[in-house]
Amino acid sequence: MPLLAIIYVLVFIIFALCAYAVMQIKLAGIEIKDFWDFIEANQALDKLYEFSKKYEKLTPQQQVVYLMEAEKVFNAFDKIPNIIWEDEFKKYDEVLKKYKEIKIDRWVSN
């Protein structure tokens, strides 16, 4: 019986912490879906950052994929206050530079 009580208390604590996290996100003026998109975009940002450092020259197909993924990241980051992602600003800036470089190259080639 005491083991069952401990399990109930732990489950209650977990739900309380989740509710508290949701409340804090909402109090910051952020929608839960936007915050979840930001988390996913943060992972994509890491991949794009590594990709931009690894490859100097991209094929046209790789450029299109890079541009689409970068736009998704930029849209997700735009919905979140800058103070939350200021630690990722260097990566964001590098991805943005590569994005601009590809856009200019594609514009010049057309």
N, C-alpha and C positions, 0 to 999 in steps of 0.2 A: 504494500500500500504506500509506504513512503517513497518508493521508487516512482510510482505513478504520479504522485504529487510533484516530485522534482521535474518530471518530464513536462507536466502541465505548466509549471512555472517557467521552464526554459522556453517552451513554445510561446507562452505569453510574452516573454521578454523579446523574443525574436520578432513577433508581430508588432510589439510596441516600438522597437527600433526601426522597423520598416515604415511604420506610420509616421514616426518622428522625421525620418529622412524625407519622405514625401511632403510632409508639412513644410520642412525647411526649403525644399526646392520650390514649392508653390509660393512661399513667403518671399522668395527672391524674385518672383515674377516670371518664373520659367515654367513652361508646360512640361509635364512628365515625358511626353513623346519627344519634345525638342531636346530634353536632357539626354534621353536614350539615344537619339540620333547623334548628339554631340559625342557620347561615349564611343559609338561605332565610328564616327568620323575621326576621332582621335586615333583609333587603331589604323584607319586608312591613311591618316596623315603620316604616321610612322612608316608605313610601307611606301608611300609616295616619296617621302624624304629619302629613304634608302635608295629607291629607284632613281631619283634625280641625281644622287651622288654617284651612283654606279654607272649610269649610261649617259654619255655626252651626246651621242647622236641617236635619234630614235627614228624608226620607220614611220611612214604616214599612219599606219594602223595603230602603232604604239602611241603615237601622238594623240590620236583621237581618243583612245582609251584613257590616256593620262589626263587630257582636258576634261573628259566627262567625270572622272573620279575626283579631280581637283575641284570642279564646280560643286559637286556634292559636299565635299569637305568645307568649302567656303560658305555654302548656304547654311550648313549646320553650325559652323562657328559664328556666323553673323547673328544667330538667334540667342546666343549665350553672352552674358556680360564679359568684357575683356579681362576683368580681374580674375575670373575663374581659370582662364587658359593662358595667362601671361607667361607661365613657365614653358609653354609650347610655342612661344612667339618666334623663336629662331627657326624651328622646323617649318612653321607656317610661312615665314618670310622666304625661306629657301624654295619651298614648293610654289609660292606665288611668283618668285623670280623665274623659275623654270616654266611656269604656266605662261607668263608674259612673253618669254623668249619663244616658246612654241607658237603662241598666237601671232607674234610678229613675223616669224619665219613662214607661217602658213599664209599670212596676209600678203607678204612680199612675193611668195611663189605663185599666188593667184593673180 
